[in-house]
Amino acid sequence: MTAVIEVDGLTRRYGRLAAVDDATFTLEGNRIHGLLGRNGAGKTTLMQLLTGQEFASSGTIRVFGQSPVENAGVLQHVSFIKESQRYPEDFRPKHVLRSAPWFFENWDAEFAEQLVDDFRLPLNTRIKKLSRGQLSAIGVIVGLASRAPLTFFDEPYLGLDAVARQTFYDRLLEDYAEHPRTVVLSTHLIDEVANLLEHVLVIDQGRIIIDEDADTLRGSATTVVGTRSAVDAFVEGREILHRDGLGGLATVTVAGLDAKGRAAASAAGLELGPVSLQQLIIRLTNVSEKEFEHSA
């Protein structure tokens, strides 16, 4: 596939803080990419760099083969929807949707109308009178109906309730199947989006720590459960990502368990289980699940 985004040695510093630290990666076109990590990990800064809203301290960025900074030829093909999206207070949602075709040449007004119904968005209410969920709905409607060749969603759906978030995921997947484009989803709600993702980037303290196809990543770790002595004997010499224990039982997450290893575990009377994408990333970023879930 053709690379839509190419990043090499990208760093963005604010004084001594490296919000993005020596990032190098490539994102292929017509795929749904997940940009995952805790709040403050550098996700938003990275997307602002990729969309020309921030200047790199060092390194290079190529979007559609060119630098995005002050480049209208690139940015006209990009949609960046943020959780903190701002609109003029006296605007109404209908004004946002009417002006969208000025910025997005692939804008689908009929699809936008369908999404307005799906999210029950009141078109004539002033922006300043809308709830957080309704403001989020405006963002996801614009992001979906714009059908921009490169679309970034920086957690704009956080204000939506669980039902509305699922509606967003469903509409995204349905429309992506009919109108392929490159989508980057930034979120800490990893379990919710896991089945949508084809490729995963994980950023932690500004550094890219995972850059992997989602299917490969999903199968890269296994949970081993059994008596403490049997588990300890089995995992000796293996890469251990996490360990729990209760009484005489132990649960250990190990990396890279192949067919031979699985057979050996079975012969030792151990139970094997899958590791969710969220659990795997929590293990790799070395934080507790509670810390991760409350990081946004």
Residue pairs with C-beta under 8 A, 6 or more apart in sequence:
1 28
1 29
1 30
1 31
2 28
2 29
3 26
3 27
3 28
3 29
3 62
4 27
4 28
4 29
4 63
4 64
4 149
4 150
4 182
5 25
5 26
5 27
5 50
5 61
5 62
5 63
5 150
5 182
6 26
6 60
6 61
6 62
6 65
7 23
7 24
7 25
7 26
7 50
7 59
7 60
7 61
7 62
8 24
8 59
8 60
9 22
9 23
9 24
9 58
9 59
9 60
10 20
10 22
10 23
10 24
10 46
10 49
10 56
10 58
10 59
10 60
10 61
11 18
11 20
11 21
11 22
11 23
11 56
11 57
11 58
11 59
12 18
12 19
12 20
12 45
12 49
12 54
12 55
12 56
12 57
13 19
13 57
18 206
19 42
19 45
19 206
20 42
20 45
20 46
20 49
20 203
20 206
21 42
21 205
21 206
21 207
22 59
22 207
23 46
23 59
23 203
23 206
23 207
23 208
24 59
24 208
25 201
25 208
25 211
27 33
27 182
27 184
27 199
27 201
28 182
28 199
29 149
29 182
30 180
30 181
30 182
31 182
31 183
31 198
31 199
32 172
32 176
32 183
32 185
32 196
32 197
32 198
32 199
33 182
33 183
33 184
33 185
33 197
33 198
33 199
33 200
33 201
34 184
34 185
34 186
34 187
34 190
34 193
34 196
34 197
34 199
34 200
34 201
34 214
35 43
35 46
35 47
35 184
35 185
35 186
35 187
35 201
35 203
36 43
36 186
36 187
36 188
36 190
36 200
36 201
36 202
36 203
36 210
36 281
37 43
37 188
37 202
37 203
37 204
37 281
37 285
38 188
38 204
38 285
38 287
38 291
38 292
38 295
38 296
39 188
39 295
39 296
40 295
41 203
41 204
41 205
41 206
42 203
42 205
42 206
42 207
43 154
43 186
43 203
44 82
44 154
44 186
45 54
45 206
46 203
47 80
47 152
47 154
47 184
47 186
48 54
49 55
49 56
49 61
50 61
50 63
50 68
50 152
51 63
51 68
51 75
51 78
51 80
51 152
52 67
52 68
52 69
52 70
52 71
52 74
52 75
53 80
55 69
60 67
61 67
61 68
61 69
63 74
63 78
63 150
64 74
64 77
64 149
64 150
66 73
66 74
67 74
68 74
68 75
68 78
76 103
76 105
77 148
77 149
77 150
78 148
78 149
78 150
78 151
78 152
79 104
79 142
79 143
79 146
79 148
79 150
79 151
79 152
80 151
80 152
80 154
81 139
81 140
81 142
81 143
81 151
81 152
81 153
81 154
81 156
82 139
82 154
82 155
82 156
83 136
83 139
83 154
83 155
83 156
83 158
83 159
85 135
85 138
85 139
85 156
87 96
87 127
87 138
88 127
89 126
89 127
89 128
90 126
90 127
90 128
91 126
91 127
92 123
92 124
92 125
92 126
92 127
93 116
93 121
93 122
93 123
93 124
93 125
93 127
93 130
93 134
93 138
94 123
94 124
96 138
96 142
97 109
97 112
97 116
97 123
97 141
97 142
97 145
100 107
100 112
100 142
100 145
100 146
101 107
101 109
103 146
104 145
104 146
104 147
104 148
106 146
106 147
106 148
106 149
106 179
107 145
107 146
107 147
108 145
108 147
109 145
111 144
111 145
111 147
111 175
112 141
112 142
112 145
115 121
115 140
115 141
115 144
115 145
115 171
116 123
116 141
118 167
118 171
119 134
119 137
119 140
119 141
119 160
119 164
119 167
120 137
121 134
121 137
121 138
121 141
122 130
122 134
125 134
127 135
130 138
131 159
132 159
133 159
133 160
133 161
133 164
135 159
136 156
136 157
136 158
136 159
136 160
136 164
137 160
137 164
139 156
139 157
140 153
140 156
140 157
140 160
140 168
143 151
143 153
143 156
144 168
144 171
144 172
144 175
147 175
147 179
147 181
148 181
149 181
149 182
150 181
150 182
150 184
151 181
151 182
151 183
151 184
152 184
152 186
153 183
153 184
153 185
153 186
153 187
154 186
155 186
155 187
155 188
155 296
157 164
157 165
157 168
157 187
158 189
158 296
160 168
165 189
165 192
166 192
169 192
169 193
169 196
172 183
172 196
173 196
176 183
185 193
185 196
185 197
187 193
188 292
188 293
188 295
188 296
190 276
190 277
190 278
190 281
191 276
191 277
191 278
194 214
194 218
194 276
194 277
194 278
197 214
197 277
198 213
198 214
199 212
199 213
199 214
200 210
200 211
200 212
200 213
200 214
200 217
200 277
201 208
201 210
201 211
202 208
202 209
202 210
202 211
202 281
202 284
202 285
203 209
204 285
209 284
209 285
210 217
210 281
210 284
212 220
214 277
217 277
217 280
218 274
218 277
218 280
220 255
220 256
220 280
221 241
221 253
221 254
221 255
221 256
221 257
221 275
221 280
221 283
222 253
222 254
222 257
222 262
222 272
222 273
222 274
222 275
223 251
223 252
223 253
223 272
223 273
223 274
223 275
224 231
224 234
224 235
224 251
224 252
224 253
224 254
224 257
224 265
224 270
224 271
224 272
225 231
225 249
225 250
225 251
225 270
225 271
225 272
225 273
226 234
226 249
226 250
226 268
226 269
226 270
226 271
227 248
227 249
227 250
228 245
228 248
228 249
228 250
230 268
230 269
230 270
231 250
231 251
231 252
231 270
232 250
233 268
234 264
234 265
234 268
234 270
235 252
235 254
238 254
238 255
238 256
238 257
238 261
239 254
239 255
239 256
240 252
240 253
240 254
240 255
241 253
241 254
241 255
241 280
241 283
241 284
242 252
242 253
242 283
243 250
243 251
243 252
243 253
244 250
244 251
244 252
245 251
253 275
253 279
253 280
253 283
257 265
257 272
262 272
265 272
266 272
275 283
278 289
278 292
279 289
281 292
282 288
282 289
282 292
285 292
287 295
